[in-house]
Amino acid sequence: MRTTRSTTLLLVAATAATLALASAPASGHDDDRADYRTRLDPLNKPGSEGRVRLRVEDATLHVRLRVKGLDDGPHIAHIHGIRQAENECPGFDADADGNGFVDLVEGLPSYGPVQRTLSVGLDDVGRRLRYRRDFTALDDGSAIAALGDLSQYAIVVHGVDLDDDGVVSNADVNGDGDQAADNEISMPALCGEIEHHH
């Protein structure tokens, strides 16, 4: 009887262990992968829209970006934010100087500093953007893993025609020196907060 009871207990323990292993997540590929999405909404460029898909896998950030409704000219895109902080897109209450635009500096308290530049210099030009790119480091040389959870960050696409000449080109529209308020190239066009995608 004692032997039968011992055998039964062993079978129960073995069954429990088997069930635990079966219900545990499989190790390997999927553990190192995280998927995110961002909907880009107009900030200073009405009528523009965009989507960004991001995947972190094997220490590499894979980015797929699509934007339309932009002004002609160069458009720089960044991941903005500070780790473990709430980084978000600003509203028009951030327009401190009342000129009708939320410029780069006015938006910084909301979306934070640049972590990773997604564009290639000033080479991304036109009314539409569409590209896929891979990154293994942040702008400061740190590993992508230093960002942690990407849902803490926002993506900003810059470049707005302010002087109505049909193109983003002038970094000093008013001719009053290096001011963010009239810099067409740095002016945020769209912004979107990064979210998990399951």
PyMOL commands that place a pseudoatom at each C-alpha (Angstrom):
pseudoatom trace, name=CA, resn=MET, resi=1, chain=A, elem=C, hetatm=0, pos=[0.000, 0.000, 0.000]
pseudoatom trace, name=CA, resn=ARG, resi=2, chain=A, elem=C, hetatm=0, pos=[2.838, 2.284, 0.864]
pseudoatom trace, name=CA, resn=THR, resi=3, chain=A, elem=C, hetatm=0, pos=[4.500, 1.526, -2.454]
pseudoatom trace, name=CA, resn=THR, resi=4, chain=A, elem=C, hetatm=0, pos=[1.290, 2.222, -4.364]
pseudoatom trace, name=CA, resn=ARG, resi=5, chain=A, elem=C, hetatm=0, pos=[0.855, 5.543, -2.587]
pseudoatom trace, name=CA, resn=SER, resi=6, chain=A, elem=C, hetatm=0, pos=[4.457, 6.533, -3.337]
pseudoatom trace, name=CA, resn=THR, resi=7, chain=A, elem=C, hetatm=0, pos=[3.991, 5.622, -6.981]
pseudoatom trace, name=CA, resn=THR, resi=8, chain=A, elem=C, hetatm=0, pos=[0.790, 7.674, -7.145]
pseudoatom trace, name=CA, resn=LEU, resi=9, chain=A, elem=C, hetatm=0, pos=[2.500, 10.709, -5.639]
pseudoatom trace, name=CA, resn=LEU, resi=10, chain=A, elem=C, hetatm=0, pos=[5.338, 10.409, -8.130]
pseudoatom trace, name=CA, resn=LEU, resi=11, chain=A, elem=C, hetatm=0, pos=[2.871, 10.206, -11.016]
pseudoatom trace, name=CA, resn=VAL, resi=12, chain=A, elem=C, hetatm=0, pos=[1.024, 13.279, -9.754]
pseudoatom trace, name=CA, resn=ALA, resi=13, chain=A, elem=C, hetatm=0, pos=[4.276, 15.207, -9.408]
pseudoatom trace, name=CA, resn=ALA, resi=14, chain=A, elem=C, hetatm=0, pos=[5.440, 14.157, -12.861]
pseudoatom trace, name=CA, resn=THR, resi=15, chain=A, elem=C, hetatm=0, pos=[2.090, 15.115, -14.410]
pseudoatom trace, name=CA, resn=ALA, resi=16, chain=A, elem=C, hetatm=0, pos=[2.194, 18.538, -12.741]
pseudoatom trace, name=CA, resn=ALA, resi=17, chain=A, elem=C, hetatm=0, pos=[5.710, 19.132, -14.008]
pseudoatom trace, name=CA, resn=THR, resi=18, chain=A, elem=C, hetatm=0, pos=[4.708, 18.124, -17.529]
pseudoatom trace, name=CA, resn=LEU, resi=19, chain=A, elem=C, hetatm=0, pos=[1.716, 20.475, -17.485]
pseudoatom trace, name=CA, resn=ALA, resi=20, chain=A, elem=C, hetatm=0, pos=[3.886, 23.317, -16.212]
pseudoatom trace, name=CA, resn=LEU, resi=21, chain=A, elem=C, hetatm=0, pos=[6.365, 22.787, -19.033]
pseudoatom trace, name=CA, resn=ALA, resi=22, chain=A, elem=C, hetatm=0, pos=[3.580, 22.603, -21.600]
pseudoatom trace, name=CA, resn=SER, resi=23, chain=A, elem=C, hetatm=0, pos=[2.035, 25.878, -20.434]
pseudoatom trace, name=CA, resn=ALA, resi=24, chain=A, elem=C, hetatm=0, pos=[5.334, 27.771, -20.163]
pseudoatom trace, name=CA, resn=PRO, resi=25, chain=A, elem=C, hetatm=0, pos=[6.220, 30.073, -23.094]
pseudoatom trace, name=CA, resn=ALA, resi=26, chain=A, elem=C, hetatm=0, pos=[8.606, 28.545, -25.555]
pseudoatom trace, name=CA, resn=SER, resi=27, chain=A, elem=C, hetatm=0, pos=[12.104, 29.893, -25.248]
pseudoatom trace, name=CA, resn=GLY, resi=28, chain=A, elem=C, hetatm=0, pos=[14.051, 31.177, -28.201]
pseudoatom trace, name=CA, resn=HIS, resi=29, chain=A, elem=C, hetatm=0, pos=[13.089, 33.419, -31.095]
pseudoatom trace, name=CA, resn=ASP, resi=30, chain=A, elem=C, hetatm=0, pos=[9.872, 35.061, -29.835]
pseudoatom trace, name=CA, resn=ASP, resi=31, chain=A, elem=C, hetatm=0, pos=[11.392, 35.975, -26.438]
pseudoatom trace, name=CA, resn=ASP, resi=32, chain=A, elem=C, hetatm=0, pos=[13.721, 38.424, -28.183]
pseudoatom trace, name=CA, resn=ARG, resi=33, chain=A, elem=C, hetatm=0, pos=[11.064, 40.062, -30.325]
pseudoatom trace, name=CA, resn=ALA, resi=34, chain=A, elem=C, hetatm=0, pos=[8.697, 42.933, -29.590]
pseudoatom trace, name=CA, resn=ASP, resi=35, chain=A, elem=C, hetatm=0, pos=[6.327, 44.592, -32.064]
pseudoatom trace, name=CA, resn=TYR, resi=36, chain=A, elem=C, hetatm=0, pos=[5.025, 48.157, -31.975]
pseudoatom trace, name=CA, resn=ARG, resi=37, chain=A, elem=C, hetatm=0, pos=[2.929, 50.490, -34.094]
pseudoatom trace, name=CA, resn=THR, resi=38, chain=A, elem=C, hetatm=0, pos=[2.439, 54.219, -34.324]
pseudoatom trace, name=CA, resn=ARG, resi=39, chain=A, elem=C, hetatm=0, pos=[-0.241, 56.283, -36.019]
pseudoatom trace, name=CA, resn=LEU, resi=40, chain=A, elem=C, hetatm=0, pos=[1.174, 59.643, -37.022]
pseudoatom trace, name=CA, resn=ASP, resi=41, chain=A, elem=C, hetatm=0, pos=[-1.294, 62.512, -36.749]
pseudoatom trace, name=CA, resn=PRO, resi=42, chain=A, elem=C, hetatm=0, pos=[-0.837, 66.060, -38.058]
pseudoatom trace, name=CA, resn=LEU, resi=43, chain=A, elem=C, hetatm=0, pos=[0.735, 68.526, -35.659]
pseudoatom trace, name=CA, resn=ASN, resi=44, chain=A, elem=C, hetatm=0, pos=[1.618, 71.493, -37.865]
pseudoatom trace, name=CA, resn=LYS, resi=45, chain=A, elem=C, hetatm=0, pos=[0.711, 70.027, -41.248]
pseudoatom trace, name=CA, resn=PRO, resi=46, chain=A, elem=C, hetatm=0, pos=[-3.078, 69.596, -41.664]
pseudoatom trace, name=CA, resn=GLY, resi=47, chain=A, elem=C, hetatm=0, pos=[-4.087, 66.795, -43.998]
pseudoatom trace, name=CA, resn=SER, resi=48, chain=A, elem=C, hetatm=0, pos=[-0.953, 64.730, -43.399]
pseudoatom trace, name=CA, resn=GLU, resi=49, chain=A, elem=C, hetatm=0, pos=[-1.033, 61.226, -41.977]
pseudoatom trace, name=CA, resn=GLY, resi=50, chain=A, elem=C, hetatm=0, pos=[1.244, 58.275, -41.486]
pseudoatom trace, name=CA, resn=ARG, resi=51, chain=A, elem=C, hetatm=0, pos=[1.931, 54.888, -39.967]
pseudoatom trace, name=CA, resn=VAL, resi=52, chain=A, elem=C, hetatm=0, pos=[5.065, 53.373, -38.511]
pseudoatom trace, name=CA, resn=ARG, resi=53, chain=A, elem=C, hetatm=0, pos=[5.691, 49.733, -37.668]
pseudoatom trace, name=CA, resn=LEU, resi=54, chain=A, elem=C, hetatm=0, pos=[8.591, 48.881, -35.419]
pseudoatom trace, name=CA, resn=ARG, resi=55, chain=A, elem=C, hetatm=0, pos=[10.064, 45.576, -34.372]
pseudoatom trace, name=CA, resn=VAL, resi=56, chain=A, elem=C, hetatm=0, pos=[12.902, 44.963, -31.946]
pseudoatom trace, name=CA, resn=GLU, resi=57, chain=A, elem=C, hetatm=0, pos=[14.462, 41.580, -32.638]
pseudoatom trace, name=CA, resn=ASP, resi=58, chain=A, elem=C, hetatm=0, pos=[17.930, 40.192, -31.929]
pseudoatom trace, name=CA, resn=ALA, resi=59, chain=A, elem=C, hetatm=0, pos=[19.229, 43.610, -30.777]
pseudoatom trace, name=CA, resn=THR, resi=60, chain=A, elem=C, hetatm=0, pos=[18.086, 45.271, -34.025]
pseudoatom trace, name=CA, resn=LEU, resi=61, chain=A, elem=C, hetatm=0, pos=[15.359, 47.857, -34.503]
pseudoatom trace, name=CA, resn=HIS, resi=62, chain=A, elem=C, hetatm=0, pos=[13.421, 47.315, -37.731]
pseudoatom trace, name=CA, resn=VAL, resi=63, chain=A, elem=C, hetatm=0, pos=[11.383, 50.314, -38.902]
pseudoatom trace, name=CA, resn=ARG, resi=64, chain=A, elem=C, hetatm=0, pos=[8.785, 50.577, -41.641]
pseudoatom trace, name=CA, resn=LEU, resi=65, chain=A, elem=C, hetatm=0, pos=[7.509, 54.141, -42.160]
pseudoatom trace, name=CA, resn=ARG, resi=66, chain=A, elem=C, hetatm=0, pos=[4.828, 55.514, -44.477]
pseudoatom trace, name=CA, resn=VAL, resi=67, chain=A, elem=C, hetatm=0, pos=[3.690, 59.139, -44.551]
pseudoatom trace, name=CA, resn=LYS, resi=68, chain=A, elem=C, hetatm=0, pos=[1.634, 61.173, -47.020]
pseudoatom trace, name=CA, resn=GLY, resi=69, chain=A, elem=C, hetatm=0, pos=[0.287, 64.704, -47.275]
pseudoatom trace, name=CA, resn=LEU, resi=70, chain=A, elem=C, hetatm=0, pos=[3.605, 66.398, -46.604]
pseudoatom trace, name=CA, resn=ASP, resi=71, chain=A, elem=C, hetatm=0, pos=[5.007, 69.556, -48.149]
pseudoatom trace, name=CA, resn=ASP, resi=72, chain=A, elem=C, hetatm=0, pos=[7.701, 69.004, -50.754]
pseudoatom trace, name=CA, resn=GLY, resi=73, chain=A, elem=C, hetatm=0, pos=[11.253, 69.080, -49.440]
pseudoatom trace, name=CA, resn=PRO, resi=74, chain=A, elem=C, hetatm=0, pos=[13.318, 67.202, -46.824]
pseudoatom trace, name=CA, resn=HIS, resi=75, chain=A, elem=C, hetatm=0, pos=[11.688, 65.448, -43.880]
pseudoatom trace, name=CA, resn=ILE, resi=76, chain=A, elem=C, hetatm=0, pos=[13.651, 64.231, -40.876]
pseudoatom trace, name=CA, resn=ALA, resi=77, chain=A, elem=C, hetatm=0, pos=[12.093, 61.610, -38.590]
pseudoatom trace, name=CA, resn=HIS, resi=78, chain=A, elem=C, hetatm=0, pos=[13.109, 60.741, -35.032]
pseudoatom trace, name=CA, resn=ILE, resi=79, chain=A, elem=C, hetatm=0, pos=[12.203, 58.591, -32.078]
pseudoatom trace, name=CA, resn=HIS, resi=80, chain=A, elem=C, hetatm=0, pos=[11.891, 61.059, -29.209]
pseudoatom trace, name=CA, resn=GLY, resi=81, chain=A, elem=C, hetatm=0, pos=[11.646, 60.485, -25.487]
pseudoatom trace, name=CA, resn=ILE, resi=82, chain=A, elem=C, hetatm=0, pos=[13.190, 59.725, -22.135]
pseudoatom trace, name=CA, resn=ARG, resi=83, chain=A, elem=C, hetatm=0, pos=[13.249, 56.208, -20.699]
pseudoatom trace, name=CA, resn=GLN, resi=84, chain=A, elem=C, hetatm=0, pos=[10.741, 55.602, -17.900]
pseudoatom trace, name=CA, resn=ALA, resi=85, chain=A, elem=C, hetatm=0, pos=[8.943, 58.872, -18.616]
pseudoatom trace, name=CA, resn=GLU, resi=86, chain=A, elem=C, hetatm=0, pos=[5.587, 59.647, -20.196]
pseudoatom trace, name=CA, resn=ASN, resi=87, chain=A, elem=C, hetatm=0, pos=[6.458, 60.963, -23.631]
pseudoatom trace, name=CA, resn=GLU, resi=88, chain=A, elem=C, hetatm=0, pos=[3.562, 62.203, -25.718]
pseudoatom trace, name=CA, resn=CYS, resi=89, chain=A, elem=C, hetatm=0, pos=[2.609, 64.426, -28.602]
pseudoatom trace, name=CA, resn=PRO, resi=90, chain=A, elem=C, hetatm=0, pos=[1.929, 68.057, -27.660]
pseudoatom trace, name=CA, resn=GLY, resi=91, chain=A, elem=C, hetatm=0, pos=[-1.352, 69.860, -28.095]
pseudoatom trace, name=CA, resn=PHE, resi=92, chain=A, elem=C, hetatm=0, pos=[-1.667, 73.426, -29.332]
pseudoatom trace, name=CA, resn=ASP, resi=93, chain=A, elem=C, hetatm=0, pos=[-1.548, 74.680, -25.776]
pseudoatom trace, name=CA, resn=ALA, resi=94, chain=A, elem=C, hetatm=0, pos=[2.213, 74.155, -26.181]
pseudoatom trace, name=CA, resn=ASP, resi=95, chain=A, elem=C, hetatm=0, pos=[2.337, 77.073, -28.672]
pseudoatom trace, name=CA, resn=ALA, resi=96, chain=A, elem=C, hetatm=0, pos=[3.965, 79.431, -26.168]
pseudoatom trace, name=CA, resn=ASP, resi=97, chain=A, elem=C, hetatm=0, pos=[4.672, 82.267, -28.609]
pseudoatom trace, name=CA, resn=GLY, resi=98, chain=A, elem=C, hetatm=0, pos=[1.170, 82.163, -30.112]
pseudoatom trace, name=CA, resn=ASN, resi=99, chain=A, elem=C, hetatm=0, pos=[2.319, 82.027, -33.730]
pseudoatom trace, name=CA, resn=GLY, resi=100, chain=A, elem=C, hetatm=0, pos=[0.004, 79.143, -34.598]
pseudoatom trace, name=CA, resn=PHE, resi=101, chain=A, elem=C, hetatm=0, pos=[2.714, 76.470, -34.694]
pseudoatom trace, name=CA, resn=VAL, resi=102, chain=A, elem=C, hetatm=0, pos=[4.151, 74.128, -32.082]
pseudoatom trace, name=CA, resn=ASP, resi=103, chain=A, elem=C, hetatm=0, pos=[7.821, 74.311, -32.978]
pseudoatom trace, name=CA, resn=LEU, resi=104, chain=A, elem=C, hetatm=0, pos=[10.608, 71.876, -32.083]
pseudoatom trace, name=CA, resn=VAL, resi=105, chain=A, elem=C, hetatm=0, pos=[11.543, 73.596, -28.823]
pseudoatom trace, name=CA, resn=GLU, resi=106, chain=A, elem=C, hetatm=0, pos=[7.940, 74.092, -27.699]
pseudoatom trace, name=CA, resn=GLY, resi=107, chain=A, elem=C, hetatm=0, pos=[7.252, 70.388, -28.247]
pseudoatom trace, name=CA, resn=LEU, resi=108, chain=A, elem=C, hetatm=0, pos=[10.295, 69.074, -26.366]
pseudoatom trace, name=CA, resn=PRO, resi=109, chain=A, elem=C, hetatm=0, pos=[8.651, 69.053, -22.902]
pseudoatom trace, name=CA, resn=SER, resi=110, chain=A, elem=C, hetatm=0, pos=[6.027, 66.679, -24.321]
pseudoatom trace, name=CA, resn=TYR, resi=111, chain=A, elem=C, hetatm=0, pos=[7.932, 64.318, -26.601]
pseudoatom trace, name=CA, resn=GLY, resi=112, chain=A, elem=C, hetatm=0, pos=[11.442, 64.667, -25.155]
pseudoatom trace, name=CA, resn=PRO, resi=113, chain=A, elem=C, hetatm=0, pos=[14.884, 64.615, -26.806]
pseudoatom trace, name=CA, resn=VAL, resi=114, chain=A, elem=C, hetatm=0, pos=[15.943, 62.657, -29.870]
pseudoatom trace, name=CA, resn=GLN, resi=115, chain=A, elem=C, hetatm=0, pos=[16.990, 59.051, -29.234]
pseudoatom trace, name=CA, resn=ARG, resi=116, chain=A, elem=C, hetatm=0, pos=[17.235, 57.640, -32.759]
pseudoatom trace, name=CA, resn=THR, resi=117, chain=A, elem=C, hetatm=0, pos=[17.188, 59.392, -36.129]
pseudoatom trace, name=CA, resn=LEU, resi=118, chain=A, elem=C, hetatm=0, pos=[15.213, 57.348, -38.651]
pseudoatom trace, name=CA, resn=SER, resi=119, chain=A, elem=C, hetatm=0, pos=[15.987, 59.463, -41.704]
pseudoatom trace, name=CA, resn=VAL, resi=120, chain=A, elem=C, hetatm=0, pos=[19.186, 59.615, -43.735]
pseudoatom trace, name=CA, resn=GLY, resi=121, chain=A, elem=C, hetatm=0, pos=[20.417, 63.187, -43.453]
pseudoatom trace, name=CA, resn=LEU, resi=122, chain=A, elem=C, hetatm=0, pos=[18.226, 65.403, -45.625]
pseudoatom trace, name=CA, resn=ASP, resi=123, chain=A, elem=C, hetatm=0, pos=[17.813, 62.716, -48.278]
pseudoatom trace, name=CA, resn=ASP, resi=124, chain=A, elem=C, hetatm=0, pos=[14.202, 61.796, -47.476]
pseudoatom trace, name=CA, resn=VAL, resi=125, chain=A, elem=C, hetatm=0, pos=[12.462, 64.295, -49.733]
pseudoatom trace, name=CA, resn=GLY, resi=126, chain=A, elem=C, hetatm=0, pos=[8.964, 64.675, -51.121]
pseudoatom trace, name=CA, resn=ARG, resi=127, chain=A, elem=C, hetatm=0, pos=[5.282, 64.797, -50.288]
pseudoatom trace, name=CA, resn=ARG, resi=128, chain=A, elem=C, hetatm=0, pos=[5.298, 61.100, -49.446]
pseudoatom trace, name=CA, resn=LEU, resi=129, chain=A, elem=C, hetatm=0, pos=[7.770, 59.035, -47.468]
pseudoatom trace, name=CA, resn=ARG, resi=130, chain=A, elem=C, hetatm=0, pos=[8.030, 55.270, -47.593]
pseudoatom trace, name=CA, resn=TYR, resi=131, chain=A, elem=C, hetatm=0, pos=[10.990, 53.289, -46.320]
pseudoatom trace, name=CA, resn=ARG, resi=132, chain=A, elem=C, hetatm=0, pos=[12.222, 50.294, -44.360]
pseudoatom trace, name=CA, resn=ARG, resi=133, chain=A, elem=C, hetatm=0, pos=[15.371, 50.626, -42.296]
pseudoatom trace, name=CA, resn=ASP, resi=134, chain=A, elem=C, hetatm=0, pos=[17.264, 48.676, -39.666]
pseudoatom trace, name=CA, resn=PHE, resi=135, chain=A, elem=C, hetatm=0, pos=[19.221, 50.119, -36.750]
pseudoatom trace, name=CA, resn=THR, resi=136, chain=A, elem=C, hetatm=0, pos=[21.572, 48.506, -34.260]
pseudoatom trace, name=CA, resn=ALA, resi=137, chain=A, elem=C, hetatm=0, pos=[22.419, 51.589, -32.179]
pseudoatom trace, name=CA, resn=LEU, resi=138, chain=A, elem=C, hetatm=0, pos=[20.976, 54.857, -30.926]
pseudoatom trace, name=CA, resn=ASP, resi=139, chain=A, elem=C, hetatm=0, pos=[22.291, 58.224, -32.062]
pseudoatom trace, name=CA, resn=ASP, resi=140, chain=A, elem=C, hetatm=0, pos=[24.677, 58.320, -29.075]
pseudoatom trace, name=CA, resn=GLY, resi=141, chain=A, elem=C, hetatm=0, pos=[26.097, 54.895, -29.917]
pseudoatom trace, name=CA, resn=SER, resi=142, chain=A, elem=C, hetatm=0, pos=[24.218, 53.008, -27.210]
pseudoatom trace, name=CA, resn=ALA, resi=143, chain=A, elem=C, hetatm=0, pos=[22.636, 49.657, -28.006]
pseudoatom trace, name=CA, resn=ILE, resi=144, chain=A, elem=C, hetatm=0, pos=[18.974, 49.629, -29.051]
pseudoatom trace, name=CA, resn=ALA, resi=145, chain=A, elem=C, hetatm=0, pos=[18.237, 47.717, -25.849]
pseudoatom trace, name=CA, resn=ALA, resi=146, chain=A, elem=C, hetatm=0, pos=[19.020, 50.896, -23.894]
pseudoatom trace, name=CA, resn=LEU, resi=147, chain=A, elem=C, hetatm=0, pos=[15.614, 52.234, -24.952]
pseudoatom trace, name=CA, resn=GLY, resi=148, chain=A, elem=C, hetatm=0, pos=[13.748, 49.535, -23.051]
pseudoatom trace, name=CA, resn=ASP, resi=149, chain=A, elem=C, hetatm=0, pos=[10.042, 49.410, -23.818]
pseudoatom trace, name=CA, resn=LEU, resi=150, chain=A, elem=C, hetatm=0, pos=[9.404, 51.461, -26.974]
pseudoatom trace, name=CA, resn=SER, resi=151, chain=A, elem=C, hetatm=0, pos=[5.865, 52.319, -25.845]
pseudoatom trace, name=CA, resn=GLN, resi=152, chain=A, elem=C, hetatm=0, pos=[7.500, 54.990, -23.662]
pseudoatom trace, name=CA, resn=TYR, resi=153, chain=A, elem=C, hetatm=0, pos=[8.432, 57.017, -26.749]
pseudoatom trace, name=CA, resn=ALA, resi=154, chain=A, elem=C, hetatm=0, pos=[7.001, 59.065, -29.616]
pseudoatom trace, name=CA, resn=ILE, resi=155, chain=A, elem=C, hetatm=0, pos=[7.896, 59.505, -33.273]
pseudoatom trace, name=CA, resn=VAL, resi=156, chain=A, elem=C, hetatm=0, pos=[8.056, 62.954, -34.852]
pseudoatom trace, name=CA, resn=VAL, resi=157, chain=A, elem=C, hetatm=0, pos=[8.357, 63.715, -38.570]
pseudoatom trace, name=CA, resn=HIS, resi=158, chain=A, elem=C, hetatm=0, pos=[9.687, 67.223, -39.238]
pseudoatom trace, name=CA, resn=GLY, resi=159, chain=A, elem=C, hetatm=0, pos=[9.443, 69.620, -42.156]
pseudoatom trace, name=CA, resn=VAL, resi=160, chain=A, elem=C, hetatm=0, pos=[6.717, 72.215, -42.832]
pseudoatom trace, name=CA, resn=ASP, resi=161, chain=A, elem=C, hetatm=0, pos=[6.499, 74.926, -45.515]
pseudoatom trace, name=CA, resn=LEU, resi=162, chain=A, elem=C, hetatm=0, pos=[6.038, 78.160, -43.543]
pseudoatom trace, name=CA, resn=ASP, resi=163, chain=A, elem=C, hetatm=0, pos=[6.555, 80.811, -46.233]
pseudoatom trace, name=CA, resn=ASP, resi=164, chain=A, elem=C, hetatm=0, pos=[4.141, 79.329, -48.783]
pseudoatom trace, name=CA, resn=ASP, resi=165, chain=A, elem=C, hetatm=0, pos=[6.715, 78.835, -51.509]
pseudoatom trace, name=CA, resn=GLY, resi=166, chain=A, elem=C, hetatm=0, pos=[5.683, 75.201, -51.853]
pseudoatom trace, name=CA, resn=VAL, resi=167, chain=A, elem=C, hetatm=0, pos=[8.814, 73.607, -50.441]
pseudoatom trace, name=CA, resn=VAL, resi=168, chain=A, elem=C, hetatm=0, pos=[10.506, 72.948, -47.090]
pseudoatom trace, name=CA, resn=SER, resi=169, chain=A, elem=C, hetatm=0, pos=[13.888, 74.630, -47.440]
pseudoatom trace, name=CA, resn=ASN, resi=170, chain=A, elem=C, hetatm=0, pos=[14.254, 77.715, -45.246]
pseudoatom trace, name=CA, resn=ALA, resi=171, chain=A, elem=C, hetatm=0, pos=[15.769, 77.354, -41.784]
pseudoatom trace, name=CA, resn=ASP, resi=172, chain=A, elem=C, hetatm=0, pos=[15.215, 81.060, -41.026]
pseudoatom trace, name=CA, resn=VAL, resi=173, chain=A, elem=C, hetatm=0, pos=[12.006, 82.298, -42.655]
pseudoatom trace, name=CA, resn=ASN, resi=174, chain=A, elem=C, hetatm=0, pos=[11.894, 85.580, -40.720]
pseudoatom trace, name=CA, resn=GLY, resi=175, chain=A, elem=C, hetatm=0, pos=[15.619, 86.289, -41.102]
pseudoatom trace, name=CA, resn=ASP, resi=176, chain=A, elem=C, hetatm=0, pos=[16.008, 86.817, -37.366]
pseudoatom trace, name=CA, resn=GLY, resi=177, chain=A, elem=C, hetatm=0, pos=[18.702, 84.250, -36.648]
pseudoatom trace, name=CA, resn=ASP, resi=178, chain=A, elem=C, hetatm=0, pos=[18.578, 80.623, -35.648]
pseudoatom trace, name=CA, resn=GLN, resi=179, chain=A, elem=C, hetatm=0, pos=[15.091, 80.368, -34.150]
pseudoatom trace, name=CA, resn=ALA, resi=180, chain=A, elem=C, hetatm=0, pos=[13.005, 77.180, -33.965]
pseudoatom trace, name=CA, resn=ALA, resi=181, chain=A, elem=C, hetatm=0, pos=[9.807, 79.202, -34.459]
pseudoatom trace, name=CA, resn=ASP, resi=182, chain=A, elem=C, hetatm=0, pos=[10.536, 79.868, -38.142]
pseudoatom trace, name=CA, resn=ASN, resi=183, chain=A, elem=C, hetatm=0, pos=[12.690, 76.887, -39.081]
pseudoatom trace, name=CA, resn=GLU, resi=184, chain=A, elem=C, hetatm=0, pos=[10.901, 74.958, -41.816]
pseudoatom trace, name=CA, resn=ILE, resi=185, chain=A, elem=C, hetatm=0, pos=[13.234, 71.957, -41.609]
pseudoatom trace, name=CA, resn=SER, resi=186, chain=A, elem=C, hetatm=0, pos=[12.917, 71.325, -37.863]
pseudoatom trace, name=CA, resn=MET, resi=187, chain=A, elem=C, hetatm=0, pos=[9.222, 72.256, -37.577]
pseudoatom trace, name=CA, resn=PRO, resi=188, chain=A, elem=C, hetatm=0, pos=[7.256, 69.143, -36.530]
pseudoatom trace, name=CA, resn=ALA, resi=189, chain=A, elem=C, hetatm=0, pos=[4.773, 68.064, -39.187]
pseudoatom trace, name=CA, resn=LEU, resi=190, chain=A, elem=C, hetatm=0, pos=[3.347, 64.928, -37.560]
pseudoatom trace, name=CA, resn=CYS, resi=191, chain=A, elem=C, hetatm=0, pos=[3.638, 63.129, -34.247]
pseudoatom trace, name=CA, resn=GLY, resi=192, chain=A, elem=C, hetatm=0, pos=[2.564, 59.751, -32.905]
pseudoatom trace, name=CA, resn=GLU, resi=193, chain=A, elem=C, hetatm=0, pos=[2.968, 57.863, -29.649]
pseudoatom trace, name=CA, resn=ILE, resi=194, chain=A, elem=C, hetatm=0, pos=[4.383, 54.356, -29.954]
pseudoatom trace, name=CA, resn=GLU, resi=195, chain=A, elem=C, hetatm=0, pos=[2.144, 51.514, -28.768]
pseudoatom trace, name=CA, resn=HIS, resi=196, chain=A, elem=C, hetatm=0, pos=[2.557, 47.773, -28.321]
pseudoatom trace, name=CA, resn=HIS, resi=197, chain=A, elem=C, hetatm=0, pos=[1.165, 45.625, -31.116]
pseudoatom trace, name=CA, resn=HIS, resi=198, chain=A, elem=C, hetatm=0, pos=[0.186, 42.071, -30.210]
for i in range(1, 198): cmd.bond("trace and resi %d" % i, "trace and resi %d" % (i + 1))
show_as sticks, trace
zoom trace
